[in-house]
Amino acid sequence: MSSETTTTNDAPGHAGEAAASDRSPAEARREAQARAREAARIPADRPARVVIVGAGSMGDWWAREVVDSPVAELVGVADLVEGAPAKVIAGCGAEDPSSIATGTDGVDLALEVGADLLINPTVPVAHHPVTVRALHAGIPVLGEKPVTETLPEAISLVAHAELTGVPFMVSQSRRFFPQVRQLQAFVADHGPTVITSAFFSLFEEHEGYRRHQLHPMLRDMGIHAFDTARYILGTDPVAVTAHGARPEWSVYDHDATVSATFEMSDGSLFVYNGTWNARGAATWWNSEWRIGAQHGTATWDGTGLPVLSTADEEETARLQEWIAQQPDPDSEPDQIAASLIEFVTALREARTPMCEVHENLLSFAMVEAAVASVDHGTRIEIDPLLEEARQQAIAAEAHPEARELMQSWTSVREVLEAWQEAQG
């Protein structure tokens, strides 16, 4: 990892000073962000050096994927629990486990071994402090979902990403299924949509924190479908009405069954139904999808190829032929393996990765809005929720520049739209 600094002559009237004074704060940040992306660039002739912080079940999965990846190598694993990193390393399949460093602090370890990026599958409450410290140390971060524990913390991470310019991607692994890209292409050609539904039903009696977590279905599974819907439909949430249920046979303390209806920015509806409480006729983890658009309808069972149809027989036949010619979905990397490829490729090309934190924020906001709707029994609008969270983020922010930046925002939505426009 390297950093780049610039110096200017402080003498009055110096050309560099005049040029700097002509730039707006936003322009100066964009230039700094471009420099940070360039500083994070990884050479194409070697794999990316990766440190994983968090040696739980997700850290174990990430370690195995990094070891198997053609674009990365595992150089370190960190965790506060003594012995946890060594256990992950022993089971990851590395040819030389002794070459992989261990530690208790992921950022310190990444700096020590010269890692190119940090993967952060710690528990959600640790996402914010670990990511902030990594970004300010110049270390690109590939974070697990959810982006962090709370919406104010997520907004704070947007500010820190803007301040540092260091790449920060959230691994929304469902986006990387080829069928999801096929559905997106169908909607682009046959939309706009009017109603989309995702149905998830899988009887699970999870052990551990999920049994006691508030709104486990929304927080653990809803984020996948919400982000997938935004990606496929190319539209964002405006408001939501949601209801939760806890049947008497449920092992969960709270609602592991939920129904949520989102109003989207193009006037369409997205409906999510999810449960861990119903036995039989299980869906796949990707949910079952039905997309109703102006010029056609698509369905997907969550594992096979999508079924695409229109009112025109010739067009339907063409679509069926196109789908039949697509590669076997199992022949391409997906889920976190594909997330890793996307992040490393973006670092090599000094470009913004898919699922960058700005792009991810509204997916997380959908979760928090649905939670608020269940809790309050009423329709929740997204923008007021974002503004409330921004004010809470400002009050809690310990970093003065991040606090000042959030105070300067007219609204969170405008910040996200400006970022999207800057991506071209």
Secondary structure, DSSP 8 states (H G I E B T S, - for coil): ----------STT-HHHHHHHHS-HHHHHHHHHHHHHHHT---TTS-EEEEEE--SHHHHHHHHHHHH-SSEEEEEEE-SSTTHHHHHHHHTT-S-GGGSEEES-HHHHHHHHT-SEEEE-S-HHHHHHHHHHHHHTT--EEEESSSSSSHHHHHHHHHHHHHH---EEEE-GGGGSHHHHHHHHHHHHH--EEEEEEEEE------GGGGTSSSHIIIIIIHHHHHHHHHHHT--EEEEEEEEE--TT--SSS--EEEEEEEETTS-EEEEEEESS--SS---TT-EEEEEETTEEEEE-SSS--EEE-S-HHHHHHHHHHHHTS--GGGS--HHHHHHHHHHHHHHHT---TTBHHHHHHHHHHHHHHHHHHHHTS-EEHHHHHHHHHHHHHHH---HHHHHHHHH-S-HHHHHHHHHHHT-
